[in-house]
Amino acid sequence: MREGPHRPRRGATTIEEVARAAGVSRQTVSNTLNAPQRVRPATLERVNAAIRELGYQPDQSARSLRSGARRTIGYLVPVDDPLDPNPLMAGFLEALVDAAGAAGQRVLLFRPGQGAADPVAAIDELVAARQVDGLVLADVLHEDVRIAHVARLGVPFVSFGRTGPGEPQSWVDIGNEAAMAEVVRHLAALGHRRIGYLGAAEELPWMAARRAGFLAEAQRLGLSAVATGAADAGAVATGAADAGAAGVGASGAAAEGSVVASVRALLRGPDRPTAVAAGSDLLALDVYEAVRAEGLVVGPGGVAVTGFHDTPLCRHLHPALTSVRLPLRAIATALVGRLLDRVRGEAAPGEGLELPTELVVRGSSGRTG
């Protein structure tokens, strides 16, 4: 009986066996694995065919000892509640592990010890142990102490989120303002002239950008618009005459300290918004609750609602939630690629990389089916 090309072998294949099968030197096999740009295309193809045929697996530990490379990326995991995890960052971690694996890397997760607030010590401990080749950081804040610290250490790093002026621009991010502007245009195209925005109470950079994008595009289009949050005094885009009154309502509701209450206040009165854009999918759930508490419906004939992140819950709501989808796999692949460029000593990029989002339209903003 004939055996397939990937027949099992009794012992581990050696690099010398690969070299003999391909008719090349041991060094050529090594170059194929570690520096393929040095090998002629025809030879590269022949060696890779022998590797596949023989099932050769390089000894990663030996390679690491010789090169000093750990082939491991450190990811400083944002603090989260294991009983109520952030679905966006869980999806990002999945994408990051896949992207690292495709590049022959592993991902080592770490964070400060329980009860510790300063991430610098955790970074120092990992760097001192020489366990990783570089770091991936996420949830980057203004004047983020992590960015400043790893930059001073000279550790290769990339960030999911923008770094500040004067800091290495090794970041990948989405255009939060542009994404929310697209939401506003979508609502305007459906005929909405009075729209609201619900954002988080904290002025996180990405949430602040979404709010700014919402207000700026609403003003450009001449819409009546108001932005609010659980502890927000309200911010009004004065593109239309009735925007001021909506802003007063938002301010009063915010004082109640309830997200749902603040949205309910927006929905009362003759000049209520006919659409509400939320800064996240979880905040959109509060909008759904507020709309129904006011005796209204979400979607056609009621209040249009949109979210942000396109987490799995969007498809399971009734009606399904229109949301902004982040290109998590493209973000992760770009981060890993940029980090490995830094690890190899290649020049750091002069600017960050902004990737486009996609507005996924579902029933909550008017489309049925």
C-alpha positions as a printed Julia matrix, in Angstrom:
369×3 Matrix{Float64}:
   0.0    0.0    0.0
   1.32   3.44  -0.93
   1.86   5.94   1.85
   0.98   9.62   1.65
   3.62  12.35   1.48
   3.36  13.05   5.22
   3.94   9.51   6.5
   4.84   9.2   10.19
   8.47   8.59  11.09
   9.92   6.67  13.99
  12.37   9.33  15.06
  12.58  13.1   14.83
  13.82  14.33  11.48
  17.13  16.17  11.62
  18.25  19.2    9.69
  20.93  17.04   8.03
  18.25  14.71   6.62
  16.41  17.69   5.17
  19.62  18.95   3.61
  20.32  15.56   1.98
  16.76  15.25   0.67
  16.88  18.73  -0.86
  20.45  18.36  -2.15
  21.68  21.44  -0.29
  23.94  22.25   2.63
  22.87  22.36   6.26
  23.4   26.15   6.21
  20.99  26.52   3.3
  18.29  24.75   5.31
  19.04  27.06   8.24
  18.79  30.1    5.97
  15.48  28.85   4.6
  14.09  28.77   8.13
  15.65  31.94   9.52
  16.6   34.18   6.58
  14.64  33.08   3.49
  15.53  36.31   1.68
  19.09  34.93   1.33
  17.95  31.84  -0.57
  17.19  31.68  -4.3
  13.47  31.09  -4.99
  13.98  27.71  -6.69
  16.17  26.46  -3.83
  13.76  27.85  -1.26
  10.9   25.94  -2.84
  12.91  22.72  -2.92
  13.98  22.95   0.72
  10.45  23.79   1.91
   9.14  20.79  -0.03
  11.66  18.55   1.76
  10.66  20.03   5.12
   7.01  19.23   4.43
   7.79  15.77   3.05
   9.88  14.76   6.05
   7.75  16.52   8.66
  10.75  18.41  10.0
  10.14  20.48  13.15
  12.92  22.91  14.16
  14.11  22.73  17.76
  12.82  26.09  18.94
  14.64  25.94  22.28
  17.98  25.37  20.6
  17.32  28.15  18.11
  16.44  30.51  20.95
  19.64  29.68  22.83
  21.76  30.36  19.73
  20.01  33.55  18.64
  18.92  35.0   21.98
  15.37  35.26  20.6
  12.53  33.94  22.74
   9.99  33.94  19.93
   7.53  35.15  22.56
   5.48  38.35  22.7
   4.37  39.78  26.03
   0.81  41.14  26.23
  -0.04  43.32  29.2
  -3.65  42.24  29.73
  -6.09  45.0   30.77
  -7.68  44.42  34.16
 -11.11  42.84  33.73
 -13.83  41.03  35.67
 -13.64  37.29  34.89
 -17.37  37.0   35.62
 -18.17  39.84  33.22
 -15.33  39.97  30.68
 -14.93  42.65  28.03
 -16.08  40.9   24.83
 -14.07  43.23  22.59
 -10.74  42.54  24.32
 -11.48  38.82  24.42
 -11.89  38.93  20.66
  -8.7   40.97  20.3
  -6.73  38.42  22.36
  -7.98  35.61  20.13
  -6.88  37.55  17.05
  -3.51  38.4   18.61
  -2.72  34.76  19.45
  -3.59  33.71  15.89
  -1.48  36.48  14.34
   1.47  35.66  16.58
   1.19  31.94  15.79
   1.17  32.65  12.06
   4.47  34.49  12.56
   5.99  31.65  14.6
   5.51  33.46  17.91
   3.82  32.73  21.21
   1.94  35.19  23.42
   2.74  35.45  27.13
  -0.04  37.12  29.14
   0.87  39.13  32.22
  -0.47  41.9   34.44
   0.36  43.49  37.82
  -0.12  41.3   40.87
  -3.44  41.22  42.64
  -4.1   44.53  44.34
  -1.21  46.26  42.53
  -2.16  49.35  40.55
   1.17  50.25  38.93
   1.94  48.22  35.79
   5.57  49.41  35.64
   6.78  46.84  38.18
   5.18  43.99  36.22
   6.86  45.23  33.03
  10.25  45.52  34.77
   9.94  41.99  36.16
   9.15  40.5   32.77
  11.93  42.41  30.99
  14.48  41.48  33.67
  13.57  37.8   33.3
  14.25  38.06  29.54
  11.12  36.08  28.79
   9.87  38.05  25.79
  11.24  39.78  22.71
   8.78  42.65  22.83
   5.5   43.93  24.26
   1.97  44.63  23.07
   0.05  47.25  25.04
  -3.65  48.09  24.78
  -6.13  50.61  26.22
  -3.58  53.41  25.77
  -4.41  56.58  27.73
  -3.18  60.15  27.39
   0.32  60.43  28.91
   0.25  56.69  29.54
   2.95  55.72  32.06
   3.43  52.34  30.38
   4.37  53.91  27.05
   6.82  56.33  28.62
   8.41  53.56  30.67
   8.97  51.0   27.91
  10.25  53.77  25.64
  12.85  54.7   28.26
  13.82  51.05  28.67
  14.32  50.69  24.93
  12.1   47.6   24.85
  10.49  46.91  21.44
   6.76  47.54  21.76
   3.59  48.29  19.84
   0.25  49.56  21.09
  -3.39  49.08  20.21
  -4.21  52.76  20.64
  -2.42  55.99  19.82
   0.7   57.18  21.55
   1.3   60.86  22.23
   3.52  63.43  20.53
   7.19  62.79  21.17
   6.6   59.09  21.85
   7.36  56.23  19.43
   4.53  56.01  16.92
   4.39  52.22  16.96
   0.62  52.08  17.21
  -2.3   50.59  15.33
  -5.79  51.97  15.85
  -9.15  52.64  14.24
 -10.51  56.05  13.26
 -13.01  56.5   16.1
 -14.14  59.93  14.95
 -14.53  58.79  11.34
 -16.46  55.69  12.41
 -18.95  57.7   14.43
 -19.28  60.24  11.62
 -20.31  57.35   9.37
 -22.99  56.39  11.9
 -24.35  59.95  11.82
 -24.45  59.95   8.01
 -26.26  56.6    8.08
 -28.91  57.96  10.43
 -29.25  61.17   8.43
 -29.73  59.16   5.22
 -32.63  57.34   6.92
 -34.29  60.7    7.54
 -33.38  61.32  11.19
 -32.95  65.01  12.01
 -32.83  64.8   15.83
 -30.23  62.35  17.14
 -28.65  61.54  20.5
 -25.36  60.01  21.59
 -24.72  57.96  24.74
 -21.1   57.7   25.86
 -19.24  56.4   28.88
 -18.9   58.63  31.92
 -15.08  58.47  31.72
 -13.33  60.56  29.14
 -11.28  57.72  27.73
  -9.45  58.81  24.56
 -11.39  56.51  22.25
 -14.74  57.42  23.8
 -13.91  61.12  23.64
 -13.04  60.7   19.95
 -16.35  58.95  19.23
 -18.3   61.69  20.94
 -16.36  64.39  19.09
 -16.93  62.66  15.76
 -20.65  62.38  16.46
 -21.06  66.05  17.36
 -18.89  67.37  14.54
 -20.66  65.39  11.82
 -24.09  66.23  13.21
 -23.21  69.91  13.14
 -21.82  69.64   9.61
 -25.09  68.09   8.43
 -27.23  70.6   10.32
 -28.8   68.02  12.63
 -30.15  68.58  16.12
 -27.87  66.49  18.33
 -27.03  65.93  21.98
 -24.41  63.75  23.67
 -24.87  62.46  27.2
 -23.6   59.9   29.71
 -24.15  58.67  33.24
 -22.18  61.54  34.79
 -22.25  63.92  31.84
 -23.46  67.49  31.9
 -24.5   67.17  28.25
 -22.91  68.57  25.11
 -24.96  70.05  22.31
 -24.27  70.43  18.6
 -26.16  73.56  17.62
 -26.79  72.66  14.01
 -30.54  73.12  14.46
 -32.68  75.43  16.56
 -34.02  72.78  18.94
 -30.63  71.37  19.95
 -30.36  73.59  23.01
 -33.5   72.27  24.62
 -32.33  68.7   24.17
 -29.09  69.57  25.9
 -30.87  70.85  28.98
 -32.79  67.59  29.3
 -29.59  65.55  29.14
 -27.97  67.59  31.88
 -30.83  67.08  34.28
 -30.96  63.35  33.71
 -27.23  62.95  34.17
 -27.54  64.34  37.68
 -29.68  61.33  38.56
 -26.57  59.18  38.1
 -28.32  56.6   35.94
 -27.46  55.82  32.34
 -30.95  54.58  31.6
 -32.48  57.6   33.33
 -30.38  59.97  31.24
 -31.53  58.33  28.02
 -35.15  58.29  29.19
 -34.94  62.03  29.74
 -33.75  62.47  26.17
 -36.77  60.57  24.92
 -39.4   62.7   26.64
 -41.11  65.67  25.1
 -42.09  66.66  21.58
 -38.51  67.21  20.41
 -37.12  63.84  21.47
 -34.37  62.26  19.33
 -35.61  59.73  16.8
 -32.25  57.95  16.88
 -29.59  57.3   19.54
 -26.01  56.23  18.78
 -24.18  54.48  21.63
 -20.42  54.5   22.14
 -20.4   50.75  22.76
 -22.68  47.76  22.33
 -23.11  47.45  26.1
 -24.29  51.06  26.29
 -26.72  50.28  23.47
 -28.39  47.8   25.83
 -29.14  50.73  28.14
 -30.68  52.57  25.21
 -32.9   49.57  24.42
 -34.05  49.5   28.05
 -34.73  53.24  28.14
 -36.66  53.19  24.86
 -38.92  50.39  26.06
 -39.35  51.97  29.5
 -40.75  55.04  27.73
 -43.3   52.88  25.9
 -41.48  53.19  22.57
 -40.02  50.55  20.26
 -36.51  50.09  18.89
 -36.22  50.21  15.12
 -38.72  51.12  12.38
 -41.57  53.23  13.67
 -39.74  53.93  16.92
 -36.23  54.96  17.93
 -33.27  53.9   15.82
 -30.32  52.63  17.89
 -26.7   51.93  16.94
 -23.78  50.46  18.87
 -20.02  50.23  18.56
 -17.72  47.15  18.45
 -20.11  44.65  16.81
 -19.75  42.11  19.6
 -21.7   38.83  19.31
 -24.6   40.13  21.38
 -25.58  42.44  18.47
 -26.99  39.54  16.48
 -29.03  38.21  19.4
 -30.9   41.38  20.34
 -34.42  42.04  19.08
 -34.18  43.79  16.75
 -30.56  42.99  15.92
 -28.24  45.9   16.63
 -26.59  48.03  13.96
 -22.97  48.44  15.08
 -19.48  49.5   14.06
 -17.28  46.46  13.43
 -13.59  46.67  14.32
 -11.09  44.81  12.09
  -9.59  42.92  15.03
  -7.67  40.38  12.93
  -6.17  43.1   10.74
  -5.25  45.1   13.84
  -3.57  42.09  15.47
  -1.67  41.16  12.3
  -0.42  44.72  11.88
   0.66  44.89  15.53
   2.61  41.63  15.34
   4.26  42.65  12.07
   5.31  46.05  13.41
   6.6   44.53  16.64
   8.71  41.92  14.86
  10.18  44.67  12.66
  11.28  46.44  15.85
  12.65  43.21  17.35
  14.75  42.68  14.21
  16.15  46.17  14.59
  14.4   47.66  11.58
  13.55  51.35  11.64
  10.51  52.3   13.67
   7.57  53.59  11.63
   7.36  57.35  11.41
   3.64  57.31  12.08
   0.95  55.02  13.39
  -1.41  52.95  11.3
  -5.13  53.74  11.23
  -7.39  50.97   9.93
 -10.96  51.46   8.67
 -14.05  50.14  10.42
 -17.24  48.74   8.92
 -20.79  49.79   9.78
 -22.91  46.63   9.94
 -26.53  47.67   9.4
 -29.26  45.62  11.09
 -32.84  46.05  12.2
 -32.24  48.48  15.07
 -31.57  51.38  12.73
 -34.37  50.69  10.31
 -33.39  47.78   8.13
 -35.57  44.7    8.53
 -34.5   41.09   8.0
